[in-house]
Amino acid sequence: MDNVLAFALAALALTGSPGPATLGLAAAGAAFGGARGLGFMAGICSGMVVVMAVTASGVTGAILAVPGAAPLFGLAGAAYIAYLAYRIASAPPLGAAAAERAAPSYLGGIFLALVNPKAYAAMAALFSGFVLVPERLLLDATVKLLGLLAMIVCVNLAWLFAGAALTRFLHDPRLSRAINIAFAVLLVVSVLLTVTSLEL
């Protein structure tokens, strides 16, 4: 039971702390509203299932061992996150103009999860650092995956609707622009900090 509690606390810290996905969700909630961000959130959660599966199976390590694969994934991730940051920073104040603009999509959420370096680092730490079902590797991985998925859904909903709570301030064009730009900058900084910490 102590191991389960330690796993849950570590999972909450790693999945709930600011990073590309959580800040992206808060920014999407602020820029487009909570309801319009649910598809993006569903995509992130779906992508995280893939990240967990490939991390638990060791496929991630095998792919990144291929020469040139790590920089290619890093470049794809940086390009998408820069695009997402631009979309958020340039989102108009909520209202008719914002309603006409497409919010980040389900497929965009999947892609963000798949190219998010923090996701792989967190899942590697959680899957390799804890044993919840001794001597039953497949059951252990399944329990971790299901528990983490439930936590990720809850954490992501909290970030999305925390961002959406800012929408009441976003009808003022200047304040809206300032908040959106701040979220975009935080999104880019979170990626830089994650990549820097992984290289150290």
N, C-alpha and C positions, 0 to 999 in steps of 0.2 A: 504493500500500500504506500510506503514511503517513496518507492521508486515511481509509482504512478503520480503522486503529488509533485515530486521533483520534475517529472516529465511535463506535467500540466503547467507548472510555473514557468519552466524554460520555454515551453511552446507559446505561452501567452506573451512572454517578453520578446521572443523572436518574431512571432507573427504580428503582434500588435504594435511594435515600435515603428516609428516613422521610416518609410522606405518608398521605393518607386510605386509599388502597388497601393499602399495605404494612402500616401499623399496624392496619388493620381485619383483615387476614389473620392477623397475629400475635395479635391479641386473640381472634379466632375460634378459632385453634389452642389458645390457652391456656384459653379458656372451654369449648370443646366437643370439643377433641381434633383431631389432624391429619386423621384419616380423614374425620371429619364436616365438616371445612372444605374438602374438595376440590371439592365442588360450587360453593361460594361462590367459590373460586379460579378454577374453570373459567368461571364467569360473568364475573369481572373480566377474564380473558384475552379472552373473546369480546367484551366491551364495548370493550376496548382496540383490537381489530381495527377496530371501527366508528369509534372516535376517530381512529385513524391514517388511515383512509380519508377521513373528512370533513375532516381537517386537511390531508392531502396534496392533496386536490382543491380546497381553497379554500372548501368549503361552510361551514365553521365561521365564517370571517370574514363571509360573506354573511348567515348567520343572526344573528350577534351585531350586525350593522349595523342590523337591524330595531329601531326604537325600542321600548324596553321589554323586549326579548328577554333581554338580559344579566341584568337584575335578576330576571327570572322564573326563568331557569336557576339563578342563584345561590340564590334562595329555595328552589327544589326540592331543590337539593343540600344546603343547610344543614339542611333539614327531615329528609331521609333520613339524613344523617350523625348528627344529633342522636338520631334513632330508633335507629340502629345502636349509638351510644354507650350509650344507655339499656339496650338489650338485653344488651350486653356487661357493663355495670356491674351489672346485676341478675341475671346468670346465677348459678345456685346452684353450690356446690362440685361437682366431678365425682363422679359416682356415679349412683344410681338417679334422683334428681330431675333431674339434668342430662341424663341419657339420654332423659328424657321430653320435654324442651324441644326445640323445633325449632332447629337451627343456622341461621345465615344461609344463604339459598338461592341457587341458580344465578341466578334472575331478580334477586335482590337484588344479586348481584355485578355483573351487567350494568348495573343502574341506578347503582350506585356508580361504576363506570368512566365512565358517560355524564355524570354530574354532578360529576365530580372536576375542579376547576379546575387542579390540578397536572398532570393528564394532558394537557390541551390545551396548556398552556404548554410542557411538555417535548416533546411531539410537534411543535409548531410550531417550536421551536428546532432539533430534530434534522432535520426534513424540509427546512427552509429554510436551515440552516447548513452542510450538507454535500452534496457531489455525489460519489456513488460510481461512477456510470456516466455519463460525460460525453456530452452531446448525445443521450441516450436517456431522455427524461423518464419514460415509463411503466415502462421496465425499472429505472431508478434508484429510483422509488417502490416498485416491487415488491420489489427487493432490500432496501431499507430496512425495509419492512413485515415481510418474512419474518425478517430478522435481528433486528429489535426484538421480534417475537413470541417467538422462541426465547429471547432474553434475559429477557423479561418472565416467561415460564413458569418459567425457572430461578430468577430473583429471587423470584418469588412463592412457589415451593415452599420456598425457604430461609426466608422470613419466616413462612410458615405453620407449618413444623416447628420453627422457633426458638421460636415461641409455644407450640407443643405440648410442647416440652421442659420448659416450666414446669408441666405438668400434675401432675408428681409432688409439687409443693408445694401443689396446689390442693385436696387432700382436707381440709386444715385450713380450716374455715369462715372464720375471721378473715383468714388469709393469702390465701385465695381471693378474698374480697371486696376486700381491699386491692389485689391485683394487677389484678383486673378493673376496679376504679374507676380505677386508674392508667392502664391502657390506654385506657379511655373518655375520660379527660381529655386524654391525648396525642393521641387521634384528633381531638377538637374543636380543640385547640391547633394541630395540623398544618394544619387547614383555615384557621383564622384567620391563621396565618403565611403560607400560600400566597396567600390573598386580599389580604392587606396588601402582600405583595411585588409582586403584579400591579398594584396601584393606584399604587405609587410610581413 
